[in-house]
Amino acid sequence: MHLGPRRSTVEFSALIRNASREAHSDVGSSSFMSDLLGGRLGVAAYRCYSEQLWFVYRTLESPADTLAADPVAGPFLRPELARLAELERDLAHLGGPDWHRGLTALPATAAYAARVAECARDWPAGYVAHHYTRYMGDLSGGQIVRDTAEKTWGFDRKGDGVRFYVFESIANPAAFKREYRALLDALPVDDLEKQRVVEECKRAYALNAGIFRELAEEFRLSA
């Protein structure tokens, strides 16, 4: 009798959250992010960080139409999550209408974006790992960044400069995250593929940490 793919009794959303907790902690404790959230860096550092995010989100959101019909990645492509337009509005506020002139990706940013593009092209389940890592982080820890930016550099509450972190189309973030976790639990892949997704999630955190390391070098505080 064919029983189909073996399924774990542990909900995948809990598995991926627990497995990535240590990696998330490492990213959150990076010197650049600690200095940024501690108000020890100027608005130029915040702007540079936002500029690097632009390369990542441009790559993350550009394949949306292509992946919309994919049975694995498609259900996660919720328009409420799209960040690129809001990020570009923030960058125009921070750098003026020509904010993109001469903008270049750091080597770590280029590597991150390249991996996202590779997954979007060849491995939809891997793309989900990057989608989860970015957007659930924005809905959660990203709000700490927004609050810090408003208090430290005087941005209007939920206004220009921090709109990237404002999800106006998501009235209840807690409920939305529950729905997202339900999608993860229903991911139509077997346990082996789920483990690969978990590992890709860890890789996403490591790639993000690489950006923080390079930003820390650029905005090193005097001893």
Backbone hydrogen bonds, N-H to C=O, Kabsch-Sander energy under -0.5 kcal/mol:
donor,donor_aa,acceptor,acceptor_aa,energy
3,L,1,M,-0.5
15,L,11,E,-2.1
16,I,12,F,-3.0
17,R,13,S,-1.6
18,N,14,A,-2.5
19,A,15,L,-2.4
20,S,16,I,-1.4
21,R,17,R,-0.5
21,R,18,N,-0.8
24,H,20,S,-2.6
25,S,21,R,-2.2
26,D,22,E,-2.1
27,V,23,A,-1.9
28,G,24,H,-2.5
29,S,25,S,-1.6
30,S,27,V,-1.6
34,S,30,S,-2.7
35,D,31,S,-2.5
36,L,32,F,-2.6
37,L,33,M,-2.9
38,G,34,S,-1.6
39,G,36,L,-1.4
40,R,35,D,-2.5
41,L,35,D,-0.7
45,A,42,G,-1.1
46,Y,42,G,-1.1
47,R,43,V,-2.6
48,C,44,A,-2.3
49,Y,45,A,-2.4
50,S,46,Y,-2.3
51,E,47,R,-2.4
52,Q,48,C,-2.1
53,L,49,Y,-2.1
54,W,50,S,-1.5
55,F,51,E,-1.0
56,V,52,Q,-1.2
57,Y,53,L,-2.9
58,R,54,W,-2.3
59,T,55,F,-1.4
60,L,56,V,-2.2
61,E,57,Y,-2.4
62,S,58,R,-1.4
64,A,61,E,-1.5
67,L,63,P,-2.5
68,A,64,A,-1.1
70,D,67,L,-1.7
74,G,70,D,-1.7
76,F,73,A,-1.6
77,L,73,A,-0.5
77,L,74,G,-1.7
78,R,76,F,-2.2
81,L,78,R,-1.9
82,A,78,R,-0.5
82,A,79,P,-0.8
87,L,83,R,-2.7
88,E,84,L,-2.5
89,R,85,A,-1.7
90,D,86,E,-2.2
91,L,87,L,-2.4
92,A,88,E,-1.9
93,H,89,R,-1.7
94,L,90,D,-2.3
95,G,91,L,-3.0
96,G,92,A,-1.9
99,W,96,G,-1.6
101,R,98,D,-1.9
103,L,100,H,-1.9
110,A,106,L,-2.7
111,A,107,P,-2.1
112,Y,108,A,-2.1
113,A,109,T,-2.8
114,A,110,A,-2.2
115,R,111,A,-1.9
116,V,112,Y,-2.2
117,A,113,A,-2.5
118,E,114,A,-2.2
119,C,115,R,-2.4
120,A,116,V,-2.6
121,R,117,A,-1.9
122,D,118,E,-2.7
123,W,119,C,-2.6
126,G,123,W,-0.7
127,Y,123,W,-1.8
128,V,124,P,-1.9
129,A,125,A,-1.3
130,H,126,G,-1.5
131,H,127,Y,-2.6
132,Y,128,V,-3.1
133,T,129,A,-2.2
134,R,130,H,-2.2
135,Y,131,H,-2.3
136,M,132,Y,-1.6
137,G,132,Y,-0.5
137,G,133,T,-0.7
138,D,134,R,-2.1
139,L,135,Y,-2.1
140,S,136,M,-1.1
142,G,137,G,-2.7
143,Q,140,S,-1.7
144,I,141,G,-1.4
145,V,141,G,-1.2
146,R,142,G,-2.1
147,D,143,Q,-2.2
148,T,144,I,-2.4
149,A,145,V,-2.7
150,E,146,R,-2.4
151,K,147,D,-2.0
152,T,148,T,-3.1
153,W,149,A,-2.2
154,G,150,E,-0.8
155,F,149,A,-0.9
159,G,156,D,-2.6
162,V,159,G,-2.2
165,Y,162,V,-1.6
166,V,163,R,-1.8
167,F,165,Y,-0.7
168,E,166,V,-1.1
170,I,167,F,-1.7
171,A,169,S,-0.7
176,F,172,N,-2.4
177,K,173,P,-2.6
178,R,174,A,-1.7
179,E,175,A,-2.1
180,Y,176,F,-2.4
181,R,177,K,-2.4
182,A,178,R,-2.0
183,L,179,E,-1.8
184,L,180,Y,-2.0
185,D,181,R,-2.5
186,A,182,A,-1.4
187,L,184,L,-1.6
189,V,187,L,-2.3
191,D,6,R,-1.2
194,K,190,D,-2.2
195,Q,191,D,-2.1
196,R,192,L,-1.6
197,V,193,E,-2.0
198,V,194,K,-2.3
199,E,195,Q,-2.2
200,E,196,R,-2.1
201,C,197,V,-2.2
202,K,198,V,-2.0
203,R,199,E,-2.0
204,A,200,E,-2.3
205,Y,201,C,-1.9
206,A,202,K,-2.1
207,L,203,R,-2.6
208,N,204,A,-2.3
209,A,205,Y,-2.5
210,G,206,A,-1.6
211,I,207,L,-1.2
212,F,208,N,-1.8
213,R,209,A,-2.2
214,E,210,G,-1.9
215,L,211,I,-2.5
216,A,212,F,-2.5
217,E,213,R,-1.6
218,E,214,E,-1.6
219,F,215,L,-2.3
220,R,217,E,-0.8
